[in-house]
Amino acid sequence: MNDLRKLFFSLSVFSICFGVFSCSNPSSKSNDTMIEDTAKEVKERASPLKSSSGNIGGKAITVEYGAPSVKGRVIWGDLVPYGEVWRTGANEATNVTFEKDVVVEGEAVEAGRYSLFTIPRENEPWTIILNADWDLEHGHFQYNEENDVIRVDVSPTFVTDHQEILSIEVVNEGIEIKWEKAKVLVNIE
């Protein structure tokens, strides 16, 4: 009986030591491996991260966004409902950074970083919103209208060419948003 107690005691001590050792090293992955896994996850996103940069009147502008694809879906009025705030992209809120003060569709905007939202409408101008909350992890789900910097109306055009992947580009006239058959130009000076 004594030998059985000694064996049980030895196994208990071994189990405790093994548990303590394994808990002190919760991840067998190195930092490099974790960074690679994160990069792989970002690369494999259904709506990959994209960016566009350019200069308008000597003012640097950068746009960062998640780029969803049409994938045979009805976009306007269905996936992106009319009359509701849309994050103008996928995943996190789309960001626009202005190096210097600009004028967006006639409205003055100070240099800085902003989130970009859109309210699409059927047969009416669309509302483009710049909001002071730019670090929104879940896009329009965290949107707060009280933090809008500007709201401007722009008229979309619908083209015959099909744009499978959302594109938000800095062009000579401003920021051009193209997806499915819709094209919206937001004038910037």
Backbone as ProteinMPNN parsed JSONL, in Angstrom:
{"seq_chain_A": "MNDLRKLFFSLSVFSICFGVFSCSNPSSKSNDTMIEDTAKEVKERASPLKSSSGNIGGKAITVEYGAPSVKGRVIWGDLVPYGEVWRTGANEATNVTFEKDVVVEGEAVEAGRYSLFTIPRENEPWTIILNADWDLEHGHFQYNEENDVIRVDVSPTFVTDHQEILSIEVVNEGIEIKWEKAKVLVNIE", "coords_chain_A": {"N_chain_A": [[0.825, -1.191, 0.0], [1.977, 1.186, 0.731], [3.81, 1.561, -1.338], [2.086, 2.044, -3.449], [0.979, 4.493, -2.706], [3.273, 6.092, -2.857], [3.803, 5.933, -5.597], [1.472, 7.131, -6.617], [1.782, 9.689, -5.475], [4.168, 10.508, -6.755], [3.349, 10.542, -9.446], [1.418, 12.558, -9.274], [2.991, 14.81, -8.555], [4.601, 14.93, -10.846], [2.604, 15.477, -12.775], [1.669, 17.986, -11.932], [4.025, 19.538, -12.208], [4.421, 19.272, -14.98], [2.109, 20.506, -15.919], [2.473, 23.15, -14.96], [4.785, 23.86, -16.387], [3.885, 23.675, -19.062], [1.922, 25.654, -19.053], [3.422, 27.907, -18.697], [4.42, 28.455, -21.142], [2.428, 29.332, -23.249], [2.066, 29.452, -25.998], [3.396, 27.755, -28.642], [4.221, 28.907, -30.896], [6.373, 31.107, -32.637], [6.986, 34.689, -32.565], [7.392, 35.54, -35.196], [6.075, 33.548, -36.649], [3.437, 33.973, -35.784], [3.0, 36.531, -36.835], [3.213, 35.947, -39.562], [0.979, 34.252, -39.805], [-1.091, 36.099, -39.264], [-0.709, 37.88, -41.41], [-1.286, 36.116, -43.491], [-3.978, 35.604, -42.952], [-5.088, 38.173, -43.424], [-4.452, 38.417, -46.126], [-6.018, 36.393, -47.2], [-8.601, 37.255, -46.881], [-12.062, 37.611, -47.66], [-12.792, 40.042, -48.665], [-10.366, 41.791, -49.669], [-7.869, 44.016, -48.225], [-7.296, 47.209, -49.547], [-5.62, 50.041, -51.025], [-5.386, 53.45, -52.112], [-3.569, 56.133, -53.391], [-2.82, 59.58, -54.012], [-2.263, 62.835, -55.492], [-3.945, 65.886, -55.299], [-4.107, 68.957, -56.546], [-1.603, 69.422, -55.343], [-1.959, 68.315, -52.864], [-1.678, 65.614, -50.769], [-3.522, 62.609, -50.747], [-4.958, 59.755, -49.284], [-6.628, 56.657, -49.498], [-8.007, 53.959, -47.733], [-9.379, 50.737, -47.768], [-11.722, 47.954, -47.521], [-12.171, 45.648, -50.073], [-14.862, 44.408, -51.467], [-16.329, 41.831, -53.583], [-18.641, 41.48, -56.334], [-19.73, 38.928, -56.969], [-21.95, 37.738, -58.275], [-24.131, 38.746, -56.934], [-26.973, 40.893, -56.187], [-26.318, 44.186, -55.883], [-26.929, 47.079, -55.391], [-29.556, 48.357, -53.556], [-30.08, 45.923, -52.442], [-27.861, 43.981, -51.311], [-26.431, 46.231, -50.503], [-28.43, 48.294, -49.047], [-30.812, 50.745, -50.206], [-31.039, 54.087, -48.986], [-29.84, 53.684, -46.506], [-27.042, 53.927, -44.229], [-23.913, 53.059, -45.505], [-20.788, 51.464, -45.228], [-19.061, 52.007, -47.273], [-17.42, 50.033, -48.463], [-15.916, 47.041, -47.201], [-15.811, 45.134, -44.147], [-13.747, 46.727, -41.858], [-14.211, 50.289, -41.264], [-13.984, 52.418, -44.111], [-11.193, 54.479, -44.739], [-10.127, 57.846, -45.179], [-7.434, 59.935, -45.743], [-6.267, 63.174, -45.485], [-3.58, 65.139, -46.305], [-3.315, 67.877, -46.219], [-5.499, 70.735, -45.663], [-8.603, 70.535, -47.389], [-11.161, 70.961, -49.952], [-14.202, 69.507, -50.177], [-16.544, 68.698, -52.427], [-17.366, 71.383, -52.328], [-17.368, 71.887, -49.588], [-15.445, 72.802, -46.791], [-12.764, 70.931, -45.421], [-10.717, 69.98, -42.814], [-7.207, 69.086, -42.646], [-6.447, 65.669, -41.992], [-7.568, 62.449, -40.723], [-10.306, 60.492, -41.723], [-13.391, 58.609, -41.577], [-15.183, 57.117, -44.268], [-18.399, 57.172, -45.462], [-21.399, 56.167, -47.172], [-24.642, 56.95, -48.365], [-26.568, 55.334, -50.387], [-29.062, 55.96, -52.876], [-32.077, 55.219, -54.618], [-32.579, 56.395, -57.829], [-31.965, 59.011, -57.049], [-29.734, 61.61, -55.792], [-26.735, 60.471, -54.113], [-25.627, 60.379, -50.727], [-22.589, 61.426, -49.442], [-20.47, 60.884, -46.758], [-18.177, 62.188, -44.433], [-16.647, 61.234, -41.522], [-15.592, 61.849, -38.184], [-14.822, 59.698, -36.589], [-12.589, 57.486, -37.312], [-11.417, 55.025, -36.807], [-12.963, 52.54, -36.88], [-13.789, 49.406, -36.157], [-15.821, 47.751, -37.017], [-17.063, 48.977, -39.164], [-20.028, 50.427, -40.411], [-21.609, 49.575, -38.312], [-20.763, 50.713, -35.981], [-21.043, 53.327, -36.484], [-21.581, 56.778, -35.834], [-23.679, 59.322, -36.18], [-23.483, 61.845, -35.008], [-20.837, 62.499, -35.116], [-20.267, 63.278, -37.667], [-18.432, 65.049, -40.08], [-18.752, 66.251, -42.552], [-21.541, 66.186, -44.837], [-22.364, 65.506, -48.056], [-24.062, 65.73, -51.2], [-23.96, 63.709, -54.082], [-24.247, 62.831, -57.507], [-24.714, 59.656, -58.763], [-23.444, 57.765, -61.552], [-24.485, 55.345, -63.889], [-22.998, 52.74, -65.53], [-22.25, 50.729, -68.464], [-20.192, 48.93, -68.3], [-18.968, 46.333, -66.22], [-17.963, 46.363, -62.91], [-16.361, 44.241, -61.047], [-14.93, 44.043, -58.578], [-14.967, 46.191, -55.807], [-13.786, 49.463, -56.223], [-11.952, 52.162, -55.076], [-10.62, 55.024, -55.912], [-8.061, 57.533, -55.94], [-8.298, 60.143, -58.024], [-7.658, 62.646, -60.612], [-9.727, 64.55, -60.248], [-10.81, 64.002, -57.771], [-12.128, 61.661, -55.498], [-12.932, 58.547, -56.732], [-15.484, 56.242, -56.78], [-16.207, 52.991, -57.648], [-18.327, 50.337, -58.379], [-19.886, 47.329, -59.274], [-22.206, 48.392, -61.464], [-22.245, 51.011, -60.848], [-20.937, 54.319, -60.54], [-19.303, 56.811, -58.778], [-18.265, 60.076, -58.368], [-16.472, 62.019, -56.183], [-15.88, 65.238, -55.812], [-12.843, 66.963, -55.177], [-10.886, 69.622, -54.011]], "CA_chain_A": [[0.0, 0.0, 0.0], [2.9, 2.301, 0.79], [4.369, 1.747, -2.677], [1.026, 2.625, -4.269], [0.906, 5.906, -2.339], [4.475, 6.744, -3.409], [3.594, 6.026, -7.04], [0.446, 8.153, -6.819], [2.398, 10.974, -5.14], [5.129, 10.821, -7.827], [2.571, 10.916, -10.634], [0.788, 13.851, -8.994], [4.045, 15.829, -8.651], [4.945, 15.014, -12.261], [1.489, 16.132, -13.464], [1.676, 19.405, -11.556], [5.199, 20.155, -12.855], [4.158, 19.32, -16.421], [1.081, 21.533, -16.126], [3.079, 24.463, -14.754], [5.689, 24.12, -17.511], [3.129, 23.906, -20.291], [1.218, 26.926, -18.93], [4.369, 29.023, -18.787], [4.698, 28.672, -22.555], [1.101, 29.067, -23.81], [2.079, 29.337, -27.453], [4.65, 27.233, -29.158], [4.535, 29.666, -32.098], [7.231, 32.271, -32.46], [6.358, 35.941, -33.017], [7.433, 35.564, -36.662], [5.009, 32.676, -37.146], [2.155, 34.633, -35.534], [2.899, 37.627, -37.811], [2.925, 35.316, -40.852], [-0.417, 33.8, -39.767], [-1.929, 37.29, -39.381], [-0.593, 38.345, -42.795], [-2.004, 35.154, -44.327], [-5.405, 35.841, -42.722], [-5.443, 39.4, -44.129], [-4.35, 38.137, -47.555], [-7.081, 35.48, -47.593], [-9.912, 37.823, -46.584], [-12.985, 37.629, -48.795], [-12.732, 41.415, -49.172], [-9.0, 42.183, -49.311], [-7.56, 45.417, -47.962], [-6.683, 47.918, -50.674], [-5.42, 51.471, -50.79], [-5.117, 54.293, -53.27], [-2.998, 57.423, -52.998], [-2.58, 60.504, -55.111], [-2.203, 64.258, -55.161], [-4.902, 66.763, -55.966], [-3.684, 70.325, -56.259], [-0.464, 69.396, -54.44], [-2.378, 67.813, -51.549], [-1.668, 64.15, -50.746], [-4.752, 61.967, -50.263], [-4.873, 58.29, -49.26], [-7.865, 55.947, -49.149], [-7.803, 52.555, -47.364], [-10.713, 50.137, -47.729], [-11.919, 46.547, -47.831], [-12.721, 45.6, -51.43], [-15.704, 43.241, -51.727], [-16.648, 41.489, -54.969], [-20.064, 41.322, -56.618], [-20.001, 37.484, -56.832], [-23.281, 37.41, -58.766], [-25.176, 39.28, -56.053], [-27.576, 42.19, -56.483], [-25.628, 45.078, -54.947], [-27.657, 48.303, -55.017], [-30.931, 48.119, -53.148], [-30.193, 44.607, -51.816], [-26.714, 43.826, -50.418], [-26.28, 47.592, -49.976], [-29.795, 48.837, -49.137], [-31.018, 52.17, -50.455], [-31.488, 54.891, -47.856], [-29.147, 53.332, -45.262], [-25.608, 54.207, -44.205], [-23.053, 51.966, -45.945], [-19.396, 51.777, -44.875], [-18.332, 52.244, -48.522], [-16.403, 48.991, -48.518], [-16.239, 45.881, -46.378], [-15.072, 44.953, -42.89], [-13.548, 47.965, -41.115], [-14.634, 51.497, -41.973], [-13.068, 52.973, -45.104], [-10.512, 55.672, -44.241], [-9.558, 58.828, -46.11], [-6.482, 60.809, -45.058], [-5.887, 64.385, -46.217], [-2.34, 65.71, -45.762], [-3.57, 69.306, -46.017], [-6.914, 71.102, -45.753], [-9.17, 70.375, -48.732], [-12.562, 71.313, -50.138], [-14.883, 68.326, -50.706], [-17.862, 69.083, -52.955], [-17.676, 72.739, -51.873], [-17.308, 71.972, -48.122], [-14.082, 72.8, -46.25], [-12.413, 69.827, -44.534], [-9.362, 70.131, -42.3], [-6.29, 67.958, -42.791], [-6.679, 64.641, -40.977], [-8.047, 61.134, -41.147], [-11.759, 60.392, -41.565], [-14.046, 57.45, -42.168], [-16.008, 57.458, -45.427], [-19.657, 56.434, -45.542], [-22.271, 56.539, -48.284], [-26.052, 56.555, -48.325], [-27.05, 55.237, -51.766], [-30.518, 56.11, -53.045], [-32.56, 54.857, -55.943], [-33.02, 57.514, -58.662], [-31.706, 60.282, -56.356], [-28.319, 61.745, -55.431], [-26.246, 59.717, -52.972], [-24.978, 61.211, -49.715], [-21.24, 61.032, -49.045], [-20.25, 61.343, -45.382], [-16.88, 62.052, -43.775], [-16.926, 61.162, -40.097], [-14.37, 61.982, -37.382], [-14.444, 58.381, -36.054], [-11.995, 56.752, -38.44], [-10.91, 53.719, -36.394], [-14.135, 51.724, -36.574], [-13.468, 48.022, -36.464], [-16.946, 47.073, -37.662], [-17.7, 49.84, -40.135], [-21.241, 51.182, -40.121], [-22.258, 49.115, -37.083], [-20.324, 51.614, -34.916], [-21.191, 54.685, -37.007], [-22.309, 57.72, -34.992], [-23.974, 60.505, -36.993], [-23.063, 63.057, -34.293], [-19.433, 62.777, -35.423], [-20.099, 63.638, -39.076], [-17.719, 66.299, -40.365], [-19.546, 66.796, -43.663], [-22.443, 65.359, -45.648], [-22.568, 66.153, -49.35], [-24.779, 64.896, -52.158], [-23.363, 63.53, -55.396], [-25.084, 62.018, -58.385], [-24.016, 58.516, -59.354], [-23.738, 57.403, -62.931], [-24.495, 53.901, -64.065], [-22.296, 52.453, -66.776], [-22.492, 49.385, -68.979], [-19.09, 48.072, -67.862], [-19.175, 45.705, -64.914], [-16.821, 46.465, -61.988], [-16.55, 43.116, -60.126], [-14.363, 44.342, -57.258], [-15.079, 47.602, -55.445], [-12.583, 50.271, -56.442], [-12.015, 53.549, -54.602], [-9.357, 55.554, -56.419], [-7.793, 58.962, -55.96], [-8.115, 60.569, -59.418], [-7.379, 64.092, -60.724], [-10.847, 65.378, -59.8], [-11.209, 63.689, -56.404], [-12.176, 60.233, -55.179], [-13.887, 57.866, -57.599], [-15.957, 54.972, -56.238], [-16.834, 52.193, -58.708], [-18.662, 48.954, -58.029], [-20.957, 46.785, -60.091], [-22.345, 49.317, -62.596], [-22.317, 52.377, -60.307], [-19.709, 55.111, -60.484], [-19.547, 58.047, -58.047], [-17.092, 60.926, -58.251], [-16.533, 63.002, -55.107], [-14.934, 66.283, -56.203], [-11.975, 67.475, -54.118], [-9.943, 70.67, -54.436]], "C_chain_A": [[0.864, 1.247, 0.0], [3.475, 2.619, -0.581], [3.347, 2.393, -3.618], [0.872, 4.117, -3.981], [2.093, 6.673, -2.918], [4.325, 6.948, -4.921], [2.572, 7.123, -7.358], [1.018, 9.549, -6.555], [3.352, 11.413, -6.252], [4.403, 11.254, -9.097], [1.903, 12.271, -10.45], [1.792, 14.986, -9.14], [4.434, 16.027, -10.114], [3.862, 15.774, -13.038], [1.451, 17.626, -13.175], [2.828, 20.118, -12.239], [4.969, 20.298, -14.361], [3.137, 20.416, -16.746], [1.642, 22.93, -15.979], [3.979, 24.812, -15.929], [4.917, 24.44, -18.783], [2.367, 25.223, -20.24], [2.157, 28.11, -19.041], [4.738, 29.333, -20.221], [3.412, 28.407, -23.328], [1.098, 28.91, -25.314], [3.425, 28.808, -27.897], [5.062, 27.971, -30.424], [5.448, 30.841, -31.762], [6.476, 33.511, -32.917], [6.327, 36.012, -34.527], [6.315, 34.712, -37.25], [3.652, 33.322, -36.944], [1.956, 35.783, -36.517], [2.564, 37.06, -39.179], [1.473, 34.851, -40.91], [-1.373, 34.977, -39.925], [-1.896, 37.815, -40.808], [-1.354, 37.423, -43.736], [-3.511, 35.37, -44.199], [-5.866, 37.08, -43.476], [-5.451, 39.149, -45.63], [-5.52, 37.292, -48.043], [-8.48, 36.003, -47.301], [-10.777, 37.809, -47.838], [-12.999, 39.003, -49.464], [-11.364, 41.981, -48.793], [-8.847, 43.682, -49.065], [-6.86, 46.016, -49.164], [-6.463, 49.362, -50.271], [-5.129, 52.165, -52.106], [-4.593, 55.622, -52.745], [-2.804, 58.28, -54.225], [-2.52, 61.922, -54.583], [-3.247, 65.005, -55.969], [-4.52, 68.177, -55.568], [-2.535, 70.387, -55.267], [-0.783, 68.891, -53.046], [-2.47, 66.282, -51.612], [-2.942, 63.618, -50.095], [-4.554, 60.456, -50.342], [-6.218, 57.726, -48.824], [-7.493, 54.5, -48.848], [-9.169, 51.92, -47.155], [-10.661, 48.625, -47.936], [-12.672, 46.465, -49.146], [-13.542, 44.33, -51.675], [-15.909, 43.029, -53.227], [-18.156, 41.322, -55.117], [-20.488, 39.867, -56.416], [-21.431, 37.112, -57.226], [-24.429, 37.958, -57.94], [-25.763, 40.567, -56.616], [-27.014, 43.152, -55.438], [-26.553, 46.195, -54.48], [-29.123, 48.005, -54.751], [-31.129, 46.765, -52.492], [-29.047, 44.416, -50.825], [-26.39, 45.157, -49.734], [-27.646, 48.261, -50.126], [-29.816, 50.331, -49.458], [-31.471, 52.851, -49.166], [-30.831, 54.578, -46.527], [-27.655, 53.632, -45.384], [-24.834, 52.938, -44.555], [-21.609, 52.369, -45.675], [-18.501, 52.033, -46.085], [-17.142, 51.291, -48.63], [-16.873, 47.828, -47.672], [-15.361, 45.873, -45.128], [-14.961, 46.263, -42.126], [-14.063, 49.15, -41.935], [-13.557, 51.908, -42.972], [-12.498, 54.273, -44.552], [-10.011, 56.543, -45.372], [-8.661, 59.737, -45.279], [-6.115, 61.957, -45.986], [-4.65, 64.973, -45.535], [-2.516, 67.18, -45.413], [-5.075, 69.549, -46.071], [-7.369, 70.987, -47.202], [-10.589, 70.927, -48.748], [-13.211, 70.116, -50.83], [-16.29, 68.741, -51.114], [-18.307, 70.429, -52.382], [-17.614, 72.937, -50.369], [-15.859, 71.873, -47.645], [-13.899, 71.64, -45.275], [-10.96, 70.002, -44.119], [-8.534, 68.89, -42.572], [-6.563, 66.957, -41.676], [-7.164, 63.356, -41.594], [-9.524, 61.017, -40.785], [-12.242, 59.044, -42.083], [-14.983, 57.952, -43.261], [-17.231, 56.551, -45.442], [-20.472, 56.972, -46.711], [-23.697, 56.124, -47.955], [-26.517, 56.526, -49.785], [-28.571, 55.372, -51.804], [-30.884, 55.748, -54.479], [-33.104, 56.101, -56.639], [-32.891, 58.881, -57.982], [-30.203, 60.403, -56.115], [-27.991, 60.905, -54.189], [-25.574, 60.683, -52.006], [-23.624, 60.603, -49.357], [-20.968, 61.672, -47.692], [-18.775, 61.159, -45.019], [-17.152, 62.188, -42.29], [-15.605, 61.171, -39.33], [-13.912, 60.657, -36.774], [-13.888, 57.535, -37.2], [-11.564, 55.334, -38.075], [-12.057, 52.808, -35.962], [-13.907, 50.306, -37.077], [-14.579, 47.317, -37.236], [-17.759, 48.024, -38.541], [-18.939, 50.542, -39.651], [-21.972, 50.712, -38.859], [-21.888, 50.005, -35.895], [-20.488, 53.081, -35.315], [-22.045, 55.545, -36.07], [-22.465, 59.026, -35.772], [-23.507, 61.798, -36.329], [-21.624, 63.455, -34.612], [-19.186, 63.052, -36.911], [-19.393, 64.982, -39.187], [-18.427, 67.014, -41.513], [-20.466, 65.714, -44.216], [-22.672, 66.137, -46.929], [-23.3, 65.185, -50.275], [-24.057, 64.885, -53.488], [-24.279, 62.638, -56.217], [-24.267, 60.877, -58.971], [-24.327, 58.417, -60.841], [-23.703, 55.885, -62.999], [-23.99, 53.608, -65.463], [-22.606, 51.031, -67.229], [-21.394, 48.411, -68.561], [-19.372, 47.557, -66.451], [-17.888, 45.795, -64.1], [-17.013, 45.399, -60.922], [-16.096, 43.437, -58.706], [-14.481, 45.837, -56.994], [-13.734, 48.286, -55.622], [-12.847, 51.679, -55.924], [-10.655, 54.153, -54.922], [-9.276, 57.064, -56.25], [-7.466, 59.306, -57.413], [-7.916, 62.082, -59.439], [-8.472, 64.974, -60.132], [-11.241, 65.131, -58.343], [-11.101, 62.206, -56.111], [-13.287, 59.613, -56.017], [-14.2, 56.486, -57.019], [-16.659, 54.226, -57.37], [-17.087, 50.784, -58.18], [-19.909, 48.55, -58.774], [-21.11, 47.708, -61.292], [-22.412, 50.775, -62.151], [-20.937, 53.018, -60.266], [-20.057, 56.443, -59.835], [-18.24, 58.809, -57.967], [-17.36, 61.986, -57.177], [-15.456, 64.032, -55.416], [-14.164, 66.82, -55.009], [-11.042, 68.516, -54.733], [-8.926, 70.878, -53.335]], "O_chain_A": [[0.535, 2.243, -0.644], [3.615, 3.784, -0.952], [3.709, 3.195, -4.479], [0.662, 4.913, -4.897], [1.927, 7.787, -3.416], [4.676, 8.001, -5.453], [2.784, 7.939, -8.255], [0.768, 10.48, -7.32], [3.338, 12.579, -6.647], [4.802, 12.221, -9.745], [1.836, 13.054, -11.397], [1.498, 16.004, -9.768], [4.581, 17.16, -10.571], [4.181, 16.624, -13.87], [1.226, 18.434, -14.076], [2.635, 21.198, -12.797], [5.289, 21.333, -14.945], [3.287, 21.153, -17.721], [1.329, 23.81, -16.78], [3.944, 25.94, -16.42], [5.263, 25.378, -19.502], [2.177, 25.856, -21.278], [1.741, 29.2, -19.434], [5.319, 30.384, -20.49], [3.297, 27.379, -23.994], [0.19, 28.281, -25.856], [4.468, 29.366, -27.555], [6.13, 27.702, -30.975], [5.298, 31.481, -30.722], [5.445, 33.404, -33.581], [5.348, 36.491, -35.1], [5.681, 35.102, -38.23], [2.794, 33.241, -37.824], [0.838, 35.99, -36.989], [1.728, 37.617, -39.891], [0.804, 35.026, -41.929], [-2.366, 34.869, -40.645], [-2.939, 38.161, -41.363], [-1.997, 37.89, -44.677], [-4.238, 35.329, -45.191], [-6.924, 37.056, -44.107], [-6.349, 39.611, -46.333], [-5.969, 37.454, -49.178], [-9.454, 35.266, -47.459], [-10.273, 37.977, -48.949], [-13.194, 39.113, -50.674], [-11.211, 42.579, -47.729], [-9.585, 44.5, -49.613], [-5.947, 45.415, -49.732], [-7.045, 49.847, -49.301], [-4.687, 51.55, -53.077], [-5.115, 56.166, -51.772], [-2.643, 57.776, -55.337], [-2.702, 62.173, -53.392], [-3.408, 64.78, -57.168], [-4.6, 68.548, -54.397], [-2.482, 71.295, -54.436], [0.036, 69.025, -52.137], [-3.234, 65.727, -52.401], [-3.379, 64.099, -49.05], [-4.048, 59.939, -51.338], [-6.861, 58.242, -47.91], [-6.752, 53.877, -49.609], [-10.02, 52.475, -46.459], [-9.683, 48.09, -48.458], [-13.693, 47.129, -49.324], [-12.987, 43.296, -52.047], [-15.69, 43.935, -54.031], [-18.859, 41.055, -54.143], [-21.497, 39.602, -55.761], [-22.052, 36.265, -56.584], [-25.589, 37.66, -58.224], [-25.13, 41.249, -57.423], [-27.213, 42.952, -54.24], [-26.919, 46.252, -53.306], [-29.833, 47.474, -55.604], [-32.229, 46.468, -52.026], [-29.221, 44.657, -49.63], [-26.111, 45.199, -48.536], [-27.985, 48.743, -51.207], [-28.94, 51.081, -49.028], [-32.194, 52.265, -48.36], [-31.219, 55.148, -45.507], [-27.081, 53.598, -46.472], [-25.068, 51.877, -43.976], [-21.252, 53.528, -45.882], [-17.301, 52.255, -45.927], [-16.008, 51.711, -48.86], [-18.07, 47.644, -47.452], [-14.315, 46.521, -45.072], [-15.982, 46.856, -41.777], [-14.316, 49.032, -43.134], [-12.364, 51.761, -42.706], [-13.225, 55.076, -43.967], [-9.531, 56.049, -46.392], [-9.076, 60.247, -44.238], [-5.705, 61.743, -47.126], [-4.669, 65.266, -44.34], [-1.944, 67.672, -44.44], [-5.836, 68.67, -46.476], [-6.619, 71.301, -48.127], [-11.144, 71.307, -47.717], [-12.82, 69.75, -51.939], [-17.121, 69.088, -50.275], [-19.465, 70.602, -52.0], [-17.792, 74.062, -49.902], [-15.13, 70.967, -48.048], [-14.748, 71.39, -44.419], [-10.077, 70.152, -44.964], [-9.065, 67.789, -42.713], [-6.874, 67.344, -40.55], [-7.175, 63.188, -42.813], [-9.94, 61.392, -39.689], [-11.591, 58.415, -42.918], [-15.507, 59.064, -43.188], [-17.115, 55.326, -45.437], [-20.255, 58.091, -47.176], [-23.929, 55.08, -47.344], [-26.825, 57.571, -50.358], [-29.269, 54.951, -50.882], [-30.108, 55.946, -55.413], [-33.982, 56.782, -56.109], [-33.634, 59.806, -58.31], [-29.477, 59.415, -56.221], [-28.846, 60.664, -53.337], [-25.014, 61.695, -52.428], [-23.526, 59.424, -49.016], [-21.21, 62.865, -47.503], [-18.197, 60.101, -45.267], [-17.804, 63.134, -41.849], [-14.62, 60.577, -39.768], [-12.729, 60.503, -36.47], [-14.649, 56.941, -37.965], [-11.363, 54.514, -38.971], [-12.11, 52.361, -34.816], [-13.844, 50.059, -38.282], [-14.318, 46.399, -38.013], [-18.979, 47.898, -38.65], [-18.923, 51.186, -38.602], [-22.876, 51.403, -38.389], [-22.619, 50.046, -34.905], [-20.108, 53.976, -34.56], [-23.086, 55.107, -35.579], [-21.491, 59.744, -35.992], [-23.168, 62.754, -37.026], [-21.232, 64.604, -34.406], [-18.042, 63.059, -37.364], [-19.72, 65.931, -38.475], [-18.67, 68.22, -41.457], [-20.214, 64.516, -44.085], [-23.118, 67.284, -46.899], [-23.171, 63.968, -50.143], [-23.598, 65.922, -53.967], [-24.994, 61.795, -55.677], [-23.239, 61.11, -59.606], [-25.343, 58.924, -61.316], [-22.975, 55.232, -62.251], [-24.486, 54.152, -66.449], [-23.156, 50.232, -66.471], [-21.631, 47.207, -68.476], [-19.936, 48.259, -65.612], [-16.835, 45.347, -64.555], [-17.761, 45.623, -59.97], [-16.801, 43.135, -57.742], [-14.139, 46.654, -57.848], [-12.691, 47.765, -55.227], [-13.84, 52.31, -56.286], [-9.657, 53.83, -54.278], [-10.267, 57.779, -56.393], [-6.479, 58.82, -57.965], [-7.997, 62.73, -58.395], [-8.179, 66.032, -59.575], [-11.928, 65.956, -57.742], [-10.098, 61.571, -56.438], [-14.425, 60.082, -56.016], [-13.303, 55.672, -56.796], [-17.589, 54.75, -57.982], [-16.204, 50.134, -57.621], [-20.864, 49.319, -58.893], [-20.178, 47.79, -62.092], [-22.612, 51.671, -62.972], [-19.926, 52.369, -60.001], [-20.982, 57.13, -60.269], [-17.22, 58.26, -57.55], [-18.331, 62.739, -57.249], [-14.264, 63.746, -55.301], [-14.743, 67.1, -53.96], [-10.489, 68.322, -55.815], [-8.032, 71.713, -53.47]]}, "name": "protein", "num_of_chains": 1, "seq": "MNDLRKLFFSLSVFSICFGVFSCSNPSSKSNDTMIEDTAKEVKERASPLKSSSGNIGGKAITVEYGAPSVKGRVIWGDLVPYGEVWRTGANEATNVTFEKDVVVEGEAVEAGRYSLFTIPRENEPWTIILNADWDLEHGHFQYNEENDVIRVDVSPTFVTDHQEILSIEVVNEGIEIKWEKAKVLVNIE"}
